[in-house]
């Protein structure tokens, strides 16, 4: 996997100028490039898109790159290349221990970044597709995960934007509990303690769209102490 083969990169850096320069440079070498301004923005993009590699700045306001790397590595195998102004050995080790695949200290030559990216991609095996089914069935209702559409027979079930986002997040992990905190974060609504309660309300409304008895849900289950889980047939 190398440049020119529709490789999709995610650039995460709080410096708008650097984001723009890297995006322009890497596009010139045949990559598809999406940019995020901070950790929260990156999470929202990762919730809806698949990337082949993440180029992530360590020194960002709010959640830093090391913390984001550690969190992403719990659920994603996507290679991560860390960028930082700190070049000390201890910082490199911290980044690699967090799960990064490589580490490049600022300032750097763009060509060196290109070489590092291609080196990581060459040693990244093409994954055998182990993915959630494209269509999840909930009794008489089916959910097309690729299209983000819910159908009851020939009738399209109307979902609000938030309901559609919740389905997308949960359908990516069928049989796996997703915490309320994680749902709030992936919906891009972190920072307000009331948002977890708002997620509960949205889950209740979503259940009404496809559960035969929303008060005793069969398919969108509450996992005590862990969160919510989709359990399709």
Backbone bond lengths (Angstrom), bond angles and torsions (degrees), N, CA, C in turn:
res aa  C-N    CA-C-N  psi(-1)  N-CA   C-N-CA  omega(-1)  CA-C   N-CA-C  phi
1 X - - - 1.458 - - 1.519 108.56 -
2 X 1.325 118.59 113.42 1.455 122.65 -179.66 1.504 109.89 -138.02
3 X 1.328 115.44 176.00 1.454 119.86 -178.89 1.507 110.43 -56.85
4 X 1.331 116.21 148.74 1.445 121.16 178.16 1.502 113.39 92.20
5 X 1.343 118.35 -0.72 1.462 120.71 -179.63 1.531 109.89 -117.80
6 X 1.314 116.20 40.38 1.459 121.88 178.21 1.530 112.59 59.86
7 X 1.322 115.63 39.06 1.460 120.94 174.75 1.530 108.14 -76.36
8 X 1.342 115.85 129.07 1.463 121.03 -176.40 1.523 109.39 -106.13
9 X 1.321 116.22 118.55 1.454 122.12 -179.50 1.531 110.29 -106.27
10 X 1.331 115.67 145.50 1.457 121.64 171.36 1.522 107.60 -112.06
11 X 1.346 116.84 120.49 1.459 122.41 176.86 1.530 108.12 -102.07
12 X 1.331 116.86 124.58 1.467 120.90 -179.21 1.527 108.08 -121.05
13 X 1.337 116.38 110.17 1.467 121.26 -179.18 1.521 108.19 -155.80
14 X 1.328 116.97 135.00 1.468 119.95 -178.31 1.523 112.34 -77.40
15 X 1.335 117.99 -12.27 1.466 122.11 179.45 1.526 109.28 -87.35
16 X 1.329 115.70 110.52 1.468 120.21 -175.69 1.524 112.22 -60.70
17 X 1.326 116.86 -37.26 1.462 120.71 -179.35 1.533 111.07 -64.65
18 X 1.333 115.80 -45.12 1.465 119.51 179.90 1.527 110.64 -65.85
19 X 1.337 116.50 -41.84 1.475 119.76 177.38 1.521 110.70 -55.39
20 X 1.333 114.87 -47.14 1.459 119.32 -177.69 1.514 112.33 -64.68
21 X 1.336 116.56 -43.07 1.466 120.30 -179.70 1.519 111.72 -63.85
22 X 1.334 116.36 -45.76 1.461 119.76 -179.69 1.525 111.03 -65.01
23 X 1.323 115.94 -41.33 1.461 120.00 -179.98 1.526 110.28 -60.83
24 X 1.327 116.04 -47.89 1.468 119.94 -179.01 1.529 111.25 -63.46
25 X 1.336 116.64 -42.89 1.465 121.22 -178.91 1.524 111.44 -63.36
26 X 1.329 117.18 -46.81 1.459 120.49 -175.32 1.526 112.06 -73.29
27 X 1.323 116.98 -32.85 1.470 119.82 175.11 1.522 109.37 -62.02
28 X 1.340 116.99 -37.64 1.463 121.73 179.79 1.529 111.27 -59.97
29 X 1.349 116.12 -28.54 1.458 120.51 -179.76 1.533 112.60 -96.21
30 X 1.312 116.97 15.91 1.460 120.50 169.24 1.510 116.68 95.09
31 X 1.334 117.52 6.76 1.456 119.41 179.53 1.534 111.03 -87.11
32 X 1.315 115.77 152.25 1.451 121.22 163.22 1.525 105.41 -86.29
33 X 1.320 118.12 131.87 1.465 120.76 -174.37 1.523 110.47 -131.86
34 X 1.340 115.12 127.99 1.459 122.31 172.45 1.523 107.40 -117.82
35 X 1.332 117.19 140.92 1.462 120.46 -176.42 1.524 111.01 -117.09
36 X 1.342 115.57 143.91 1.468 122.46 176.62 1.519 108.21 -126.44
37 X 1.336 116.47 145.61 1.462 121.20 -175.82 1.528 113.77 -90.10
38 X 1.337 117.64 -18.18 1.460 120.04 -179.99 1.525 108.90 -163.04
39 X 1.339 115.96 -178.82 1.463 120.78 -175.47 1.528 111.77 -62.84
40 X 1.329 116.66 -43.13 1.458 119.63 -179.42 1.518 112.07 -62.11
41 X 1.334 116.15 -43.35 1.465 121.03 177.88 1.531 110.01 -62.07
42 X 1.336 116.44 -41.43 1.467 120.32 179.11 1.524 111.35 -61.53
43 X 1.327 116.80 -42.41 1.461 120.28 -179.78 1.527 111.30 -62.08
44 X 1.328 115.68 -40.64 1.466 118.60 179.46 1.519 111.02 -63.60
45 X 1.321 116.88 -40.36 1.459 120.62 178.37 1.527 110.75 -67.13
46 X 1.318 116.71 -41.90 1.468 120.79 -179.71 1.522 111.66 -67.18
47 X 1.335 116.31 -24.44 1.453 119.51 177.51 1.523 112.87 -69.86
48 X 1.328 117.08 -22.21 1.457 118.80 -176.46 1.507 114.87 -120.58
49 X 1.340 117.78 -10.42 1.466 120.92 -177.12 1.518 110.39 -130.25
50 X 1.319 115.51 155.67 1.461 120.99 174.97 1.520 108.65 -107.20
51 X 1.328 115.66 136.25 1.459 121.08 -179.26 1.524 109.53 -122.53
52 X 1.334 115.39 153.15 1.460 121.15 178.27 1.519 111.75 -89.85
53 X 1.338 116.57 -22.77 1.459 120.20 179.52 1.526 108.72 -162.90
54 X 1.340 115.98 145.98 1.468 122.24 178.97 1.523 108.35 -115.53
55 X 1.335 116.60 125.42 1.469 122.47 173.35 1.526 106.10 -102.84
56 X 1.314 116.27 114.82 1.467 120.78 -165.20 1.525 111.90 -127.33
57 X 1.324 115.89 123.10 1.460 121.15 176.14 1.525 109.70 -75.08
58 X 1.330 116.59 137.13 1.461 120.08 -179.54 1.524 111.74 -78.32
59 X 1.328 116.62 -45.44 1.466 120.84 -172.38 1.525 110.48 -88.88
60 X 1.336 116.01 88.29 1.459 121.66 177.61 1.519 109.13 -125.10
61 X 1.330 118.00 148.78 1.462 119.70 175.36 1.523 109.90 -65.88
62 X 1.323 116.02 151.64 1.460 118.86 -176.06 1.517 109.31 77.70
63 X 1.306 116.10 -133.94 1.466 119.96 179.11 1.520 109.97 -72.60
64 X 1.331 116.66 128.66 1.460 118.86 -177.94 1.528 111.48 -86.77
65 X 1.323 115.06 173.78 1.463 120.65 -175.49 1.516 114.22 -66.22
66 X 1.328 116.94 -31.70 1.468 119.72 179.06 1.518 109.90 -65.42
67 X 1.327 116.24 -47.10 1.464 120.44 179.47 1.527 110.97 -61.75
68 X 1.331 116.57 -43.51 1.462 119.78 179.56 1.520 110.82 -64.18
69 X 1.325 116.85 -41.23 1.468 120.54 177.99 1.522 110.81 -59.54
70 X 1.325 115.86 -46.24 1.465 120.47 -178.38 1.535 110.78 -60.95
71 X 1.332 116.31 -41.03 1.461 120.56 -179.95 1.529 111.54 -69.75
72 X 1.331 116.62 -45.12 1.469 119.91 -179.04 1.522 111.14 -63.37
73 X 1.316 116.07 -36.90 1.464 118.67 -175.86 1.528 112.39 -66.35
74 X 1.334 117.61 -19.83 1.464 119.87 177.34 1.518 111.89 -68.13
75 X 1.364 116.92 -23.60 1.464 119.08 -173.84 1.517 114.63 -132.97
76 X 1.340 118.05 -6.54 1.456 120.75 -179.44 1.522 111.03 -128.83
77 X 1.329 115.89 142.97 1.464 120.34 175.42 1.520 111.45 -98.56
78 X 1.330 117.26 2.38 1.464 121.68 -177.32 1.530 110.43 -57.07
79 X 1.348 118.59 128.82 1.465 120.17 178.85 1.523 111.78 -59.57
80 X 1.334 115.90 144.56 1.461 121.91 -179.00 1.526 109.31 -127.93
81 X 1.331 115.97 127.36 1.462 122.79 174.77 1.521 107.44 -111.95
82 X 1.325 116.29 118.88 1.467 121.15 -177.95 1.526 111.24 -90.05
83 X 1.340 114.77 139.38 1.464 122.03 174.27 1.521 107.72 -116.44
84 X 1.336 116.86 135.83 1.459 118.68 178.06 1.515 110.75 -157.00
85 X 1.322 115.17 157.32 1.456 120.68 175.05 1.526 110.29 -79.94
86 X 1.312 116.27 -12.47 1.458 119.96 -178.90 1.527 109.49 -92.20
87 X 1.319 115.55 125.02 1.461 118.32 -178.04 1.509 114.15 -113.30
88 X 1.328 117.14 7.32 1.461 119.13 -177.62 1.527 111.42 -66.70
89 X 1.318 115.39 151.75 1.459 121.07 -178.58 1.519 111.49 -57.09
90 X 1.354 116.69 -41.20 1.471 119.61 -176.86 1.524 110.72 -62.16
91 X 1.332 117.68 -37.25 1.461 120.84 179.93 1.528 111.02 -69.96
92 X 1.323 116.25 -38.59 1.472 119.51 177.34 1.528 109.72 -62.71
93 X 1.309 116.18 -43.52 1.461 120.09 -179.18 1.527 110.28 -63.78
94 X 1.337 117.08 -42.52 1.463 120.33 178.50 1.522 110.83 -58.16
95 X 1.326 116.61 -44.57 1.458 120.71 179.32 1.512 112.68 -63.61
96 X 1.326 116.42 -42.77 1.464 119.81 -179.53 1.526 110.87 -69.80
97 X 1.324 116.91 -37.44 1.465 119.92 177.18 1.521 111.32 -64.88
98 X 1.328 116.80 -29.60 1.463 120.46 178.71 1.524 111.75 -72.82
99 X 1.340 116.83 -14.62 1.458 119.99 176.82 1.509 114.88 119.74
100 X 1.359 117.50 4.74 1.461 119.73 178.57 1.527 109.84 -68.63
101 X 1.340 115.77 151.13 1.459 121.31 178.81 1.525 112.32 -89.68
102 X 1.329 116.52 -25.27 1.460 120.32 178.86 1.519 108.01 -160.07
103 X 1.334 115.06 173.33 1.452 121.45 -169.80 1.516 108.01 -148.40
104 X 1.324 117.48 127.72 1.467 121.20 -179.37 1.521 108.60 -130.63
105 X 1.345 116.53 121.95 1.461 120.88 -177.22 1.527 110.53 -84.91
106 X 1.338 115.71 138.56 1.464 121.51 173.32 1.533 109.03 -81.18
107 X 1.343 117.07 149.20 1.467 127.35 -5.58 1.521 110.35 -77.38
108 X 1.312 116.87 153.87 1.459 120.95 179.68 1.530 109.14 -139.02
109 X 1.311 114.90 159.76 1.454 120.36 174.87 1.533 108.44 -80.89
110 X 1.315 118.93 133.57 1.469 120.29 178.98 1.521 113.06 -52.38
111 X 1.341 116.52 -36.33 1.468 119.44 -179.91 1.532 111.09 -62.87
112 X 1.351 116.49 -33.69 1.463 118.99 177.59 1.522 110.19 -67.24
113 X 1.331 116.97 -39.89 1.462 119.87 175.92 1.520 110.17 -59.75
114 X 1.326 116.64 -43.69 1.460 121.04 179.37 1.528 110.76 -59.95
115 X 1.322 116.66 -43.89 1.462 120.59 179.17 1.524 111.48 -63.54
116 X 1.337 116.62 -41.19 1.472 120.21 179.18 1.529 110.57 -64.56
117 X 1.322 116.39 -43.46 1.465 120.10 179.76 1.524 110.66 -60.61
118 X 1.318 116.21 -48.62 1.467 119.08 -178.82 1.526 112.03 -65.28
119 X 1.337 116.90 -33.79 1.466 119.71 177.85 1.523 110.51 -65.38
120 X 1.329 116.67 -42.25 1.466 120.12 178.42 1.521 110.34 -64.09
121 X 1.331 116.70 -44.41 1.463 120.19 -177.93 1.524 111.29 -64.54
122 X 1.337 117.26 -35.40 1.472 119.64 179.49 1.515 111.90 -65.77
123 X 1.325 116.62 -33.91 1.466 118.28 -178.00 1.523 113.06 -94.62
124 X 1.337 116.28 3.19 1.457 120.33 176.75 1.514 109.33 -91.48
125 X 1.331 118.48 114.82 1.463 119.33 -178.95 1.513 111.21 -64.78
126 X 1.315 115.38 145.42 1.454 119.41 173.62 1.512 107.78 -68.29
127 X 1.320 118.69 118.46 1.462 119.91 -173.57 1.517 112.39 -69.61
128 X 1.334 113.96 143.16 1.454 119.01 169.16 1.517 106.33 -74.15
129 X 1.293 115.99 126.83 1.467 119.49 -172.98 1.519 111.10 -66.04
130 X 1.308 115.36 104.75 1.459 121.53 171.34 1.515 104.95 -114.95
131 X 1.293 116.66 100.41 1.446 119.63 -171.96 1.511 110.55 -137.63
132 X 1.283 114.08 164.80 1.456 119.11 177.78 1.520 109.22 -64.24
133 X 1.339 117.36 149.29 1.458 119.17 176.93 1.521 110.26 -56.56
134 X 1.330 115.76 149.48 1.459 119.25 179.87 1.522 110.77 -67.52
135 X 1.336 116.34 -31.95 1.463 120.32 -179.58 1.521 108.80 -121.95
136 X 1.329 116.33 125.44 1.454 122.19 176.85 1.526 107.95 -105.38
137 X 1.320 115.97 135.83 1.461 120.82 -177.44 1.524 111.03 -107.79
138 X 1.333 114.56 133.69 1.460 122.66 177.81 1.526 107.45 -128.33
139 X 1.325 116.51 77.35 1.458 119.24 -175.74 1.521 109.63 63.83
140 X 1.320 117.97 -126.25 1.464 120.80 -178.87 1.529 113.95 -77.35
141 X 1.324 116.50 -3.10 1.460 121.09 -177.79 1.525 109.51 -107.37
142 X 1.311 116.75 140.58 1.461 121.02 175.92 1.526 109.23 -125.73
143 X 1.328 115.43 148.11 1.459 121.38 179.76 1.517 108.44 -121.86
144 X 1.321 116.27 119.17 1.465 122.98 177.18 1.526 107.70 -86.89
145 X 1.331 115.36 104.33 1.468 119.97 -173.92 1.518 112.34 -67.09
146 X 1.328 117.79 -34.15 1.456 120.10 -179.62 1.522 111.65 -68.93
147 X 1.320 116.61 -40.00 1.468 121.05 -177.89 1.526 112.84 -90.91
148 X 1.349 116.17 -14.08 1.457 119.34 -178.10 1.515 112.32 67.56
149 X 1.337 115.99 34.67 1.461 120.91 -176.84 1.525 111.16 -120.11
150 X 1.315 115.55 142.43 1.458 121.92 176.61 1.531 108.43 -113.32
151 X 1.341 115.46 134.08 1.464 120.63 -176.51 1.523 110.64 -129.30
152 X 1.314 115.36 140.59 1.458 122.09 169.28 1.524 105.74 -115.67
153 X 1.328 115.56 100.58 1.463 119.30 -172.46 1.519 109.48 64.10
154 X 1.328 116.65 -122.11 1.460 121.51 178.55 1.517 112.79 -96.15
155 X 1.324 116.50 2.90 1.463 120.62 -176.61 1.525 111.25 -99.97
156 X 1.313 115.46 128.19 1.456 121.02 176.30 1.530 109.47 -74.55
157 X 1.335 116.34 128.54 1.462 121.34 176.83 1.521 107.73 -86.67
158 X 1.309 115.98 121.38 1.461 120.02 -177.13 1.526 110.75 -76.20
159 X 1.316 115.99 124.97 1.458 122.10 177.57 1.522 109.21 -114.55
160 X 1.327 115.61 140.53 1.457 118.56 172.79 1.529 107.96 -71.06
161 X 1.330 116.33 168.95 1.470 119.95 179.78 1.526 111.17 -59.36
162 X 1.327 117.02 -40.56 1.469 120.27 179.98 1.518 111.25 -69.56
163 X 1.328 117.46 -41.18 1.468 120.85 177.57 1.519 110.33 -62.13
164 X 1.325 116.34 -42.04 1.463 120.39 179.13 1.529 111.00 -63.63
165 X 1.341 116.27 -39.63 1.460 120.24 178.69 1.533 111.02 -66.36
166 X 1.322 116.91 -41.83 1.470 120.25 177.75 1.525 110.79 -61.75
167 X 1.339 117.16 -43.66 1.461 119.96 178.92 1.521 111.09 -61.78
168 X 1.321 116.15 -41.66 1.466 119.49 179.98 1.529 110.66 -61.53
169 X 1.330 116.70 -44.21 1.465 120.92 -178.78 1.529 110.87 -65.23
170 X 1.327 116.34 -48.31 1.470 120.45 -176.96 1.526 111.99 -71.01
171 X 1.342 117.47 -36.05 1.461 120.90 -178.54 1.519 111.88 -69.05
172 X 1.331 117.04 -20.60 1.465 120.45 177.01 1.527 111.32 -74.39
173 X 1.355 116.46 -13.60 1.470 120.78 -177.87 1.530 110.18 -135.69
174 X 1.321 119.31 57.06 1.470 119.19 -179.33 1.522 110.79 -61.15
175 X 1.329 116.06 136.60 1.455 120.40 -179.54 1.511 113.84 81.09
176 X 1.338 117.17 5.03 1.467 121.28 -178.30 1.529 109.24 -122.82
177 X 1.322 116.06 129.87 1.454 119.88 179.62 1.522 110.52 -72.86
178 X 1.333 115.75 135.66 1.465 122.16 177.37 1.524 106.85 -117.56
179 X 1.310 117.16 123.88 1.464 120.77 -175.27 1.529 111.59 -68.87
180 X 1.317 115.29 157.42 1.463 120.03 176.22 1.528 110.53 -61.19
181 X 1.326 116.81 -39.57 1.466 120.51 178.73 1.523 111.05 -60.03
182 X 1.336 116.09 -42.74 1.461 119.76 179.63 1.517 111.35 -68.10
183 X 1.327 116.84 -38.73 1.461 120.01 177.65 1.529 110.71 -62.75
184 X 1.328 116.15 -44.22 1.462 120.03 178.03 1.526 109.80 -58.63
185 X 1.333 115.58 -44.75 1.465 120.40 -177.65 1.522 111.19 -64.17
186 X 1.331 116.78 -46.04 1.465 120.01 -176.74 1.523 112.17 -72.22
187 X 1.313 116.01 -21.94 1.460 119.40 173.79 1.529 111.43 -80.28
188 X 1.340 115.78 -7.06 1.459 120.02 179.66 1.508 113.76 76.69
189 X 1.346 115.72 30.55 1.465 118.92 -176.41 1.523 112.53 -121.53
190 X 1.326 115.91 27.42 1.454 118.82 -178.97 1.513 112.57 -67.92
191 X 1.332 115.89 164.13 1.454 121.04 174.82 1.514 115.07 101.97
192 X 1.319 117.89 -16.99 1.459 120.94 179.90 1.527 109.63 -117.38
193 X 1.343 118.03 121.21 1.462 120.06 -178.11 1.522 113.19 -61.47
194 X 1.325 117.20 -24.58 1.465 119.87 -179.10 1.525 112.39 -74.90
195 X 1.318 117.13 -11.21 1.462 119.40 -175.36 1.528 112.61 -68.53
196 X 1.334 117.79 -29.64 1.462 118.92 177.96 1.523 110.17 -65.32
197 X 1.307 116.41 -39.12 1.470 119.93 176.07 1.519 110.04 -65.32
198 X 1.333 116.97 -36.94 1.463 120.68 177.95 1.530 110.52 -63.59
199 X 1.330 117.34 -35.97 1.466 120.61 176.67 1.523 110.18 -63.88
200 X 1.327 117.12 -40.79 1.469 120.50 177.65 1.533 110.63 -57.42
201 X 1.319 115.45 -42.67 1.464 120.08 -179.76 1.526 110.33 -64.83
202 X 1.321 116.68 -42.55 1.466 120.28 -179.78 1.530 111.36 -66.31
203 X 1.328 116.59 -37.02 1.464 120.57 177.40 1.528 109.78 -62.92
204 X 1.333 116.76 -42.65 1.466 121.09 178.37 1.522 110.46 -59.33
205 X 1.318 116.97 -44.25 1.461 121.15 179.48 1.521 111.50 -66.81
206 X 1.321 115.75 -39.17 1.465 119.91 179.80 1.527 110.76 -64.21
207 X 1.327 116.72 -39.81 1.469 120.05 178.87 1.521 111.85 -58.61
208 X 1.316 116.37 -34.67 1.462 119.48 -179.56 1.520 112.19 -64.37
209 X 1.335 116.66 -18.96 1.454 120.16 -177.09 1.535 112.32 -78.55
210 X 1.361 117.66 -24.24 1.468 116.71 -176.14 1.530 115.22 -145.12
211 X 1.322 118.45 -4.88 1.465 120.25 176.28 1.539 109.68 -87.39
212 X 1.332 116.98 137.32 1.470 119.37 176.96 1.525 110.63 -69.05
213 X 1.347 116.24 -33.79 1.467 120.86 174.86 1.522 107.76 -133.43
214 X 1.337 117.56 93.80 1.467 120.64 -176.49 1.525 113.99 -58.38
215 X 1.361 116.81 -24.00 1.467 119.09 179.71 1.520 111.95 -75.73
216 X 1.335 117.00 -20.80 1.467 121.79 175.61 1.526 107.43 -128.93
217 X 1.316 117.47 72.31 1.465 121.47 -173.00 1.527 113.41 -65.64
218 X 1.306 113.88 137.07 1.459 120.62 177.80 1.527 111.60 -100.24
219 X 1.324 116.62 -35.40 1.453 120.75 -171.66 1.525 114.31 -103.29
220 X 1.318 117.99 -32.84 1.462 121.78 176.36 1.521 106.79 -111.73
221 X 1.322 114.16 89.85 1.458 120.83 -168.80 1.529 112.38 -93.33
222 X 1.322 114.56 150.98 1.462 121.44 169.79 1.526 107.54 -92.52
223 X 1.327 116.04 123.79 1.464 120.88 177.35 1.518 107.04 -103.19
224 X 1.316 115.38 109.22 1.473 120.30 -172.57 1.533 111.20 -54.27
225 X 1.325 115.39 126.09 1.458 121.42 177.82 1.508 114.55 77.20
226 X 1.349 117.49 -0.77 1.471 119.19 -176.03 1.520 112.78 -125.47
227 X 1.339 118.07 -29.58 1.458 119.19 179.55 1.518 112.53 130.66
228 X 1.324 116.52 -139.24 1.453 122.78 -177.28 1.531 110.15 -121.03
229 X 1.344 115.27 149.50 1.451 119.41 -176.75 1.525 110.23 -143.40
230 X 1.326 115.85 134.95 1.464 120.70 171.83 1.524 108.48 -84.21
231 X 1.331 115.94 131.91 1.471 120.60 179.11 1.530 108.43 -127.24
232 X 1.342 116.90 76.89 1.478 119.43 -178.39 1.514 110.73 -70.31
233 X 1.336 115.19 165.86 1.474 120.06 179.10 1.523 110.08 -72.48
